[in-house]
Amino acid sequence: MSTSTRYSIKNSSADGSQRANDSHLNRDIVLKPWWPATERDHLRALIATLANIQSKHVADVYDLIDMSGGIVAVVEEHLEGKSLSEWEAGTPSGEPEVLRVLLQMVGAVKALHSYQLSPPSLNTANWRFDAEGLLNLSLFCPPTSGQTRPGEPIKLTEDSAAADLLALAQHARRFAVQHLSKHGSEPPVLTDPVLQHLLNGAPTATSTAAMFYQRLNAYLLRDQHRAVVIYRNRSAELNSTRRTLKLTHPTPSIAETTIHYDGTGFAVIASTGEVYLNNIRVVAPTPMPGSCVLTLGAPIRSWSERHFITFDASHPEVVF
């Protein structure tokens, strides 16, 4: 099937991109015809790398096609939802919604950084929601004013990574001031200092997209976790209403431990005597894996003198 037969143009944009229907797969796509044919091999290699990125927040790139006039066009997913600007112009429902949008933006950058790539631009114009309400970043952009080369992902460097984080932080500060601040001048104060740097628009030198993603995810899920602890045929649940549990060996002088839930995770916060986590001696504070066994009593003791605590935590997920 030829390109002209497969893609039926619906309309064109001022930047030269074209919305079209892919008759072969019956879906709308966007043709971005901004590269000379000499860039074909380079673009194919780049698109092959992008195909490995598993992210719901990066617009899919389907193909590269030849067009008339010695031009090649990137075939990109058509995003049917509102633009980021339209979302901003609306009225976000509060902190959770704003942080969920930030999480999606950080997630897109984290995915690219994991493949040693940096996006061409994180400007508002390059973000759009899809039909399911997920925010996506478009990775191929028209030439900006004063430039002749279109925007495309580039190799990640320390400078580009820092620039990406600064751009994310500037978005975060703008969202926070416009939608979360009571006085409209400064971001609200969060309990997480790492996220505070993000909302202040000033990431530190040690910040990474992965770090921001982990902290945003944990902050959004705070107080939603549960853990079931079974000890000596009795079960107990740790959650937002019962945060601490002390467990003692039948002979108290042998071992005692305390598990605590801080709203984002579980940890052994106190330990005396012979306490082991998955057969490794515990030194408090120690984070608890999602599923593990605590043992009260050293391995040198008889089986009857050792007592086992099973721990299983839930894994809630952020719903977009």
MARKOLSE-491991 format. One record per residue (C-alpha): residue number from 0; residue in one letter; x, y, z. Coordinates in nm, 4 decimals, decimal comma. Example, Ala and Ser with C-alpha at 12.3 -4.5 7.8 and 13.67 -1.06 7.14 Angstrom:
% MARKOLSE-491991
- 0:A:1,2300:-0,4500:0,7800
- 1:S:1,3670:-0,1060:0,7140
***
This chain:
% MARKOLSE-491991
- 0:M:0,0000:0,0000:0,0000
- 1:S:0,1511:0,3368:-0,0996
- 2:T:0,1898:0,6248:0,1432
- 3:S:-0,0542:0,8441:-0,0485
- 4:T:-0,3155:0,5675:-0,0369
- 5:R:-0,2606:0,4709:0,3244
- 6:Y:-0,2709:0,8184:0,4802
- 7:S:-0,5687:1,0429:0,4137
- 8:I:-0,4931:1,4035:0,5116
- 9:K:-0,7613:1,5663:0,7275
- 10:N:-0,6082:1,9054:0,7962
- 11:S:-0,2787:2,0898:0,8178
- 12:S:-0,1334:2,3059:1,0939
- 13:A:0,0599:2,6287:1,0626
- 14:D:0,3812:2,4481:1,1614
- 15:G:0,3511:2,2154:0,8614
- 16:S:0,2336:1,9066:1,0482
- 17:Q:-0,0692:1,7228:0,9129
- 18:R:-0,3396:1,5274:1,0858
- 19:A:-0,4262:1,2209:0,8819
- 20:N:-0,6125:0,8941:0,9014
- 21:D:-0,4182:0,5708:0,8716
- 22:S:-0,6555:0,3622:0,6604
- 23:H:-0,4483:0,0498:0,7195
- 24:L:-0,4958:0,0573:1,0991
- 25:N:-0,7996:0,2884:1,1115
- 26:R:-0,6510:0,5433:1,3478
- 27:D:-0,5657:0,9111:1,3347
- 28:I:-0,1988:1,0051:1,3265
- 29:V:0,0124:1,3181:1,2841
- 30:L:0,2606:1,3541:0,9991
- 31:K:0,5592:1,5723:1,0849
- 32:P:0,7443:1,6441:0,7557
- 33:W:1,0384:1,8527:0,8695
- 34:W:1,3471:1,6509:0,7738
- 35:P:1,5412:1,6091:0,4493
- 36:A:1,5714:1,2556:0,3152
- 37:T:1,9397:1,2558:0,4143
- 38:E:1,8232:1,2239:0,7781
- 39:R:1,6366:0,8995:0,7079
- 40:D:1,8889:0,6548:0,8586
- 41:H:1,9475:0,8724:1,1637
- 42:L:1,5747:0,9042:1,2291
- 43:R:1,5111:0,5318:1,1820
- 44:A:1,7769:0,4504:1,4418
- 45:L:1,6267:0,7048:1,6814
- 46:I:1,2736:0,5727:1,6314
- 47:A:1,3975:0,2172:1,6934
- 48:T:1,5382:0,3300:2,0289
- 49:L:1,2174:0,5117:2,1189
- 50:A:1,0202:0,1935:2,0468
- 51:N:1,1901:0,0350:2,3484
- 52:I:1,0696:0,3024:2,5886
- 53:Q:0,7714:0,1721:2,7812
- 54:S:0,5999:0,4885:2,8991
- 55:K:0,2351:0,5883:2,8948
- 56:H:0,3464:0,9511:2,8958
- 57:V:0,5516:0,9687:2,5761
- 58:A:0,3613:0,9988:2,2474
- 59:D:0,4068:0,6866:2,0357
- 60:V:0,6069:0,7126:1,7145
- 61:Y:0,4811:0,4672:1,4548
- 62:D:0,6879:0,5090:1,1423
- 63:L:0,8995:0,7209:0,9113
- 64:I:0,7727:0,7795:0,5575
- 65:D:0,8978:0,9414:0,2387
- 66:M:0,7095:1,2417:0,1089
- 67:S:0,7435:1,4473:-0,2054
- 68:G:1,0222:1,6996:-0,2443
- 69:G:1,2936:1,4890:-0,0829
- 70:I:1,1316:1,5102:0,2601
- 71:V:1,0744:1,2422:0,5243
- 72:A:0,7996:1,2636:0,7853
- 73:V:0,7723:1,1147:1,1307
- 74:V:0,4395:0,9392:1,1891
- 75:E:0,3354:1,0144:1,5460
- 76:E:0,0389:0,9287:1,7640
- 77:H:-0,2486:1,1756:1,7447
- 78:L:-0,3423:1,2881:2,0961
- 79:E:-0,7132:1,3644:2,1163
- 80:G:-0,7391:1,5268:2,4582
- 81:K:-0,6914:1,8808:2,5814
- 82:S:-0,3575:2,0574:2,5705
- 83:L:-0,1590:2,1293:2,8843
- 84:S:-0,2402:2,4982:2,8375
- 85:E:-0,6113:2,4178:2,8347
- 86:W:-0,5712:2,2136:3,1523
- 87:E:-0,3884:2,5019:3,3189
- 88:A:-0,6569:2,7468:3,2120
- 89:G:-0,9158:2,5297:3,3821
- 90:T:-0,9546:2,4759:3,7531
- 91:P:-0,7542:2,1778:3,8830
- 92:S:-0,9307:2,0247:4,1816
- 93:G:-0,6401:2,0672:4,4215
- 94:E:-0,3050:1,9303:4,5269
- 95:P:-0,3603:1,5651:4,4239
- 96:E:-0,4573:1,6582:4,0673
- 97:V:-0,1664:1,9003:4,0263
- 98:L:0,0815:1,6464:4,1629
- 99:R:-0,0609:1,3728:3,9386
- 100:V:0,0037:1,5914:3,6338
- 101:L:0,3561:1,6610:3,7569
- 102:L:0,4103:1,2887:3,8136
- 103:Q:0,3213:1,2195:3,4514
- 104:M:0,5560:1,4912:3,3269
- 105:V:0,8406:1,3632:3,5426
- 106:G:0,7604:1,0073:3,4331
- 107:A:0,8079:1,0978:3,0667
- 108:V:1,1466:1,2560:3,1374
- 109:K:1,2510:0,9661:3,3613
- 110:A:1,1721:0,7183:3,0834
- 111:L:1,3805:0,9134:2,8318
- 112:H:1,6713:0,9576:3,0725
- 113:S:1,6749:0,5827:3,1369
- 114:Y:1,7616:0,5411:2,7676
- 115:Q:2,0197:0,8190:2,7792
- 116:L:1,7984:1,0561:2,5833
- 117:S:1,6883:1,4110:2,6501
- 118:P:1,3673:1,5578:2,5023
- 119:P:1,3998:1,8429:2,2529
- 120:S:1,1737:2,0678:2,4566
- 121:L:0,9519:2,0502:2,7628
- 122:N:0,7568:2,3603:2,6664
- 123:T:0,3854:2,3599:2,7401
- 124:A:0,3035:2,3312:2,3677
- 125:N:0,4593:1,9844:2,3509
- 126:W:0,2322:1,8298:2,6153
- 127:R:-0,1179:1,7015:2,5478
- 128:F:-0,3608:1,4576:2,7083
- 129:D:-0,4759:1,1495:2,5191
- 130:A:-0,8319:1,0206:2,4954
- 131:E:-0,7899:0,8323:2,8251
- 132:G:-0,6757:1,1413:3,0123
- 133:L:-0,3052:1,0526:3,0257
- 134:L:-0,0593:1,3351:2,9670
- 135:N:0,1879:1,2721:2,6835
- 136:L:0,5028:1,4452:2,5641
- 137:S:0,5577:1,4857:2,1909
- 138:L:0,9222:1,4243:2,1006
- 139:F:0,9344:1,5743:1,7522
- 140:C:0,8868:1,9487:1,7226
- 141:P:0,8976:2,2025:1,4382
- 142:P:1,1974:2,4344:1,4122
- 143:T:1,1685:2,7179:1,6598
- 144:S:1,2263:3,0828:1,5777
- 145:G:1,5835:3,1394:1,4635
- 146:Q:1,6520:2,7689:1,4085
- 147:T:1,6433:2,5572:1,0960
- 148:R:1,6645:2,2099:1,2513
- 149:P:1,3491:2,0478:1,3919
- 150:G:1,3452:1,9334:1,7524
- 151:E:1,4099:1,5680:1,8296
- 152:P:1,5481:1,3679:2,1250
- 153:I:1,9210:1,4137:2,1769
- 154:K:2,1888:1,2258:2,3684
- 155:L:2,1643:1,2833:2,7424
- 156:T:2,4432:1,4871:2,9014
- 157:E:2,4874:1,6362:3,2470
- 158:D:2,3895:1,9749:3,1093
- 159:S:2,0802:1,8504:2,9266
- 160:A:1,9702:1,6479:3,2310
- 161:A:2,0021:1,9574:3,4502
- 162:A:1,8115:2,1645:3,1932
- 163:D:1,5311:1,9064:3,1835
- 164:L:1,4959:1,9093:3,5623
- 165:L:1,4959:2,2879:3,5701
- 166:A:1,2225:2,2962:3,3049
- 167:L:1,0142:2,0489:3,5080
- 168:A:1,0693:2,2542:3,8222
- 169:Q:0,9576:2,5713:3,6453
- 170:H:0,6353:2,3981:3,5418
- 171:A:0,5933:2,2727:3,8991
- 172:R:0,6393:2,6186:4,0491
- 173:R:0,3938:2,7729:3,8049
- 174:F:0,1316:2,5067:3,8795
- 175:A:0,1838:2,5434:4,2540
- 176:V:0,1625:2,9226:4,2569
- 177:Q:-0,1401:2,9358:4,0272
- 178:H:-0,3408:2,6473:4,1675
- 179:L:-0,2168:2,5597:4,5172
- 180:S:-0,0939:2,8809:4,6774
- 181:K:-0,3375:3,0642:4,9007
- 182:H:-0,1686:3,3956:4,8331
- 183:G:-0,0737:3,3470:4,4691
- 184:S:0,2945:3,4276:4,5153
- 185:E:0,4760:3,1321:4,6734
- 186:P:0,4242:2,7541:4,6518
- 187:P:0,2684:2,5772:4,9510
- 188:V:0,4912:2,4011:5,2020
- 189:L:0,5133:2,0231:5,1623
- 190:T:0,6389:1,7740:5,4182
- 191:D:0,8838:1,6260:5,1660
- 192:P:1,1940:1,8484:5,1262
- 193:V:1,2836:1,6972:4,7873
- 194:L:0,9406:1,7831:4,6486
- 195:Q:0,9654:2,1261:4,8046
- 196:H:1,2715:2,1952:4,5891
- 197:L:1,0667:2,0888:4,2867
- 198:L:0,7737:2,3176:4,3685
- 199:N:1,0114:2,6022:4,4479
- 200:G:1,1458:2,5760:4,0940
- 201:A:1,4959:2,5043:4,2218
- 202:P:1,6103:2,1408:4,1922
- 203:T:1,9370:2,0616:4,3673
- 204:A:2,2547:1,9425:4,1958
- 205:T:2,1844:1,5868:4,3151
- 206:S:1,8251:1,5776:4,1885
- 207:T:1,7232:1,3286:3,9204
- 208:A:1,4011:1,2611:3,7351
- 209:A:1,3889:0,9145:3,8937
- 210:M:1,4192:1,0685:4,2409
- 211:F:1,1388:1,3172:4,1762
- 212:Y:0,9206:1,0402:4,0335
- 213:Q:0,9714:0,8152:4,3354
- 214:R:0,9000:1,0957:4,5815
- 215:L:0,5956:1,2256:4,3946
- 216:N:0,4562:0,8731:4,3709
- 217:A:0,5112:0,8122:4,7422
- 218:Y:0,3618:1,1493:4,8371
- 219:L:0,0481:1,0878:4,6315
- 220:L:0,0043:0,7449:4,7911
- 221:R:0,0713:0,8579:5,1477
- 222:D:-0,1477:0,6907:5,4094
- 223:Q:-0,2927:0,4463:5,1525
- 224:H:-0,0662:0,1493:5,2301
- 225:R:-0,1564:-0,1471:5,4492
- 226:A:0,0541:-0,4259:5,5873
- 227:V:-0,0493:-0,7522:5,7496
- 228:V:0,1809:-0,8810:6,0222
- 229:I:0,1425:-1,2369:6,1538
- 230:Y:0,3215:-1,3386:6,4725
- 231:R:0,2529:-1,6433:6,6881
- 232:N:-0,0705:-1,7221:6,4998
- 233:R:-0,2096:-1,3735:6,5479
- 234:S:-0,2455:-1,1110:6,2770
- 235:A:-0,2367:-0,7342:6,2990
- 236:E:-0,2692:-0,4640:6,0363
- 237:L:-0,0567:-0,1525:6,0088
- 238:N:-0,2150:0,1409:5,8266
- 239:S:-0,2864:0,5118:5,8602
- 240:T:-0,4863:0,4584:6,1797
- 241:R:-0,2472:0,2115:6,3428
- 242:R:0,1052:0,3126:6,2555
- 243:T:0,3241:0,1329:6,5090
- 244:L:0,3525:-0,2267:6,6252
- 245:K:0,5921:-0,3608:6,8885
- 246:L:0,6740:-0,7332:6,8808
- 247:T:0,8561:-0,9131:7,1597
- 248:H:1,0145:-1,2568:7,1914
- 249:P:0,8442:-1,4791:7,4556
- 250:T:1,1665:-1,4282:7,6478
- 251:P:1,1838:-1,0473:7,6290
- 252:S:1,5572:-1,0313:7,6949
- 253:I:1,6255:-1,2211:7,3693
- 254:A:1,4653:-0,9851:7,1176
- 255:E:1,2214:-0,7018:7,0634
- 256:T:1,1408:-0,4987:6,7528
- 257:T:0,9127:-0,2127:6,6491
- 258:I:0,7658:-0,1646:6,3001
- 259:H:0,6375:0,1794:6,2003
- 260:Y:0,4391:0,3184:5,9057
- 261:D:0,5213:0,6813:5,8273
- 262:G:0,2600:0,7262:5,5559
- 263:T:0,4884:0,6381:5,2654
- 264:G:0,6540:0,3150:5,3762
- 265:F:0,7239:0,0686:5,6555
- 266:A:1,0431:0,0364:5,8560
- 267:V:1,1923:-0,1267:6,1631
- 268:I:1,2482:0,1807:6,3783
- 269:A:1,3704:0,0065:6,6941
- 270:S:1,5437:-0,3226:6,7555
- 271:T:1,7044:-0,4786:7,0598
- 272:G:1,8637:-0,8176:7,0900
- 273:E:1,8551:-1,0862:6,8213
- 274:V:1,6380:-0,9470:6,5413
- 275:Y:1,6863:-1,0584:6,1790
- 276:L:1,5235:-0,9450:5,8555
- 277:N:1,5352:-1,2161:5,5889
- 278:N:1,8215:-1,3738:5,7888
- 279:I:2,0248:-1,0508:5,8063
- 280:R:2,0809:-0,8840:6,1422
- 281:V:1,8684:-0,5719:6,1756
- 282:V:2,0166:-0,2342:6,2554
- 283:A:1,7372:0,0197:6,3029
- 284:P:1,6145:0,2117:6,1185
- 285:T:1,5746:-0,0395:5,8354
- 286:P:1,3131:-0,0136:5,5569
- 287:M:1,0844:-0,3149:5,5229
- 288:P:1,0555:-0,4891:5,1847
- 289:G:0,7022:-0,5449:5,0577
- 290:S:0,7101:-0,9082:5,1669
- 291:C:0,9585:-1,0438:5,4186
- 292:V:1,0191:-1,2403:5,7378
- 293:L:1,1478:-1,1018:6,0648
- 294:T:1,3032:-1,3497:6,3040
- 295:L:1,3338:-1,3070:6,6783
- 296:G:1,6195:-1,5260:6,7952
- 297:A:1,9645:-1,5875:6,6468
- 298:P:2,0355:-1,8757:6,4032
- 299:I:2,2463:-2,0478:6,6684
- 300:R:1,9370:-2,1022:6,8827
- 301:S:1,7179:-2,4084:6,8605
- 302:W:1,4127:-2,3970:6,6353
- 303:S:1,1807:-2,3757:6,9347
- 304:E:1,3625:-2,0642:7,0576
- 305:R:1,3278:-1,8786:6,7286
- 306:H:1,0026:-1,7009:6,6427
- 307:F:0,9055:-1,5788:6,2976
- 308:I:0,7068:-1,2731:6,1911
- 309:T:0,5646:-1,2639:5,8380
- 310:F:0,5110:-0,9216:5,6834
- 311:D:0,3133:-0,8457:5,3660
- 312:A:0,2441:-0,4921:5,2454
- 313:S:-0,0022:-0,3735:4,9822
- 314:H:0,1166:-0,1945:4,6696
- 315:P:-0,1297:0,0856:4,5881
- 316:E:-0,0878:0,2683:4,2585
- 317:V:-0,1568:0,6243:4,1523
- 318:V:-0,4698:0,6373:3,9364
- 319:F:-0,4613:0,9001:3,6628
***
